[in-house]
């Protein structure tokens, strides 16, 4: 059973996920941007560009009430770590001052709680990906991971696999919540 407070507290979850992800960015240096990541064919620079695009979409939702699905064309920033840090700060500011209660993504309407919760899953797991890419073990905090793990089956269906997520990876039942979360999303903890 999912606690309604979790769905309603999506902005809080997003804030905690961003805080975790920002901690992983402290480990990244410019010479590591070509390293492979747990995300298929992406190197670390491509992953950081993707995180930045996700933060842009979440920012659009807070400020405009809708998300454009077509990303802007062009090269990523020279310093993707600095770009993600700056974008994350602006995003949190936008969500703390918004009055949006629903948003449109493409043609679909969503509550802001669902959108920010989905954003929290994306940001936290990609924060884990960043840490792994630079050879660090930085588990997702257990309480955050438990909440995101409870919601992930509502946000990621079999239709999302294999296009957006790999098949779940089997882990022991007693694995840490962060390991179970990343395994559900197709990563090997």
C-alpha positions in Angstrom: 0.0 0.0 0.0 1.3 3.4 -0.9 1.2 6.2 1.6 -0.8 9.2 0.2 1.7 11.5 1.8 4.4 10.2 -0.6 2.4 11.1 -3.7 1.5 14.5 -2.2 5.0 15.2 -1.1 6.6 15.0 -4.6 8.4 18.3 -4.3 10.0 17.1 -1.0 11.0 13.9 -2.7 12.4 15.9 -5.6 14.4 18.1 -3.2 15.9 15.1 -1.5 16.8 13.5 -4.8 18.4 16.6 -6.1 20.4 17.0 -2.8 21.6 13.4 -3.3 22.5 13.9 -7.0 24.4 17.1 -6.2 26.5 15.2 -3.8 27.5 12.8 -6.6 28.5 15.7 -8.8 31.2 16.6 -6.3 33.1 13.6 -7.5 33.1 14.5 -11.2 36.1 16.1 -12.9 36.4 17.3 -16.5 38.7 14.4 -17.5 36.0 11.9 -16.4 33.3 13.1 -18.9 34.2 10.4 -21.4 33.7 7.5 -19.0 31.0 5.0 -19.6 27.9 4.9 -17.4 25.4 2.3 -16.3 23.0 4.0 -18.9 23.6 1.9 -22.1 25.5 3.8 -24.7 25.9 7.1 -22.8 29.1 8.4 -21.6 29.2 10.7 -18.5 28.9 13.9 -20.5 25.7 12.5 -22.3 24.3 11.4 -18.9 24.8 14.9 -17.5 23.3 16.5 -20.6 20.3 14.2 -20.1 20.0 15.2 -16.4 20.1 18.8 -17.5 17.3 18.2 -20.0 15.2 16.5 -17.4 15.7 19.4 -15.0 14.7 21.8 -17.8 11.4 19.8 -18.3 10.7 19.9 -14.6 11.4 23.6 -14.5 9.0 24.2 -17.4 6.3 22.3 -15.5 6.7 24.5 -12.4 6.8 27.8 -14.3 4.6 27.2 -17.3 2.3 24.3 -16.3 3.4 22.2 -19.3 6.4 20.3 -20.6 7.6 20.4 -24.2 8.6 16.9 -25.3 11.1 18.0 -28.0 14.5 18.8 -26.5 16.3 21.9 -27.8 18.9 21.0 -30.4 22.5 22.0 -29.9 25.6 21.1 -28.1 25.6 20.7 -24.4 27.3 23.2 -22.1 31.1 23.3 -21.8 30.9 22.5 -18.1 28.0 20.1 -17.7 28.5 19.7 -14.0 28.2 23.5 -13.4 25.2 23.6 -15.7 23.4 20.8 -13.8 24.2 22.4 -10.4 22.8 25.8 -11.5 19.7 24.2 -13.1 19.0 22.2 -10.0 19.0 25.3 -7.8 16.7 27.2 -10.2 14.4 24.2 -10.4 14.0 24.0 -6.6 13.3 27.7 -6.4 10.6 27.3 -9.1 8.8 24.4 -7.4 8.9 26.1 -4.0 7.1 29.2 -5.4 4.7 27.6 -7.9 1.0 27.4 -7.6 0.7 24.7 -10.2 -1.4 21.7 -9.1 -1.5 20.0 -12.4 0.7 20.0 -15.5 0.5 18.8 -19.1 3.2 16.6 -20.6 2.6 16.3 -24.3 -1.1 15.5 -24.4 -1.3 14.0 -20.9 -2.4 15.8 -17.8 -0.7 14.9 -14.5 -0.8 16.2 -10.9 2.3 18.0 -9.9 2.8 15.3 -7.2 3.1 12.6 -9.8 5.4 14.6 -12.0 7.7 15.7 -9.2 7.8 12.1 -7.9 8.7 10.8 -11.3 11.4 13.5 -11.5 12.7 12.4 -8.1 13.1 8.8 -9.3 14.9 10.0 -12.4 17.2 12.4 -10.6 18.1 10.0 -7.7 18.8 7.1 -10.0 20.9 9.2 -12.4 22.8 10.6 -9.3 23.6 7.0 -8.5 24.7 6.5 -12.2 27.0 9.5 -11.9 28.7 8.1 -8.8 29.1 4.7 -10.4 30.6 6.3 -13.5 33.4 7.9 -11.5 34.0 4.7 -9.6 32.3 5.7 -6.3 29.9 3.7 -4.2 27.3 6.3 -3.2 24.1 4.5 -2.1 20.8 6.3 -2.4 19.8 7.2 1.2 17.6 4.4 2.5 14.6 6.4 3.4 14.6 8.2 0.0 15.1 4.9 -1.8 12.3 3.2 0.1 9.8 5.9 -0.8 10.9 5.9 -4.5 10.9 2.2 -4.6 7.3 2.1 -3.4 6.3 4.4 -6.2 8.4 3.1 -9.0 6.0 0.4 -10.1 3.4 3.1 -10.7 5.7 5.1 -12.8 7.6 2.4 -14.8 5.6 -0.3 -16.5 6.6 -3.2 -18.8 5.7 -0.9 -21.7 8.7 1.3 -20.7 11.1 -1.6 -21.1 13.4 -2.0 -23.0 13.0 1.5 -24.6 13.4 3.6 -21.5 14.6 1.1 -18.9 16.3 -2.2 -19.0 14.7 -5.3 -17.5 14.8 -5.5 -13.7 17.9 -7.1 -12.2 17.5 -9.7 -9.5 18.9 -8.9 -6.1 18.5 -10.6 -2.8 15.3 -9.8 -0.9 17.3 -8.3 1.9 19.3 -6.0 -0.4 19.5 -2.3 0.7 16.6 -0.2 -0.6 18.8 1.8 -2.9 20.1 -1.4 -4.5 16.6 -2.7 -4.9 15.6 0.6 -6.5 18.4 0.7 -9.1 17.9 -3.0 -9.8 14.2 -2.4 -10.5 15.3 0.1 -13.0 17.7 -2.3 -14.7 21.0 -1.5 -13.1 23.4 -3.9 -11.4 24.0 -2.6 -7.8 
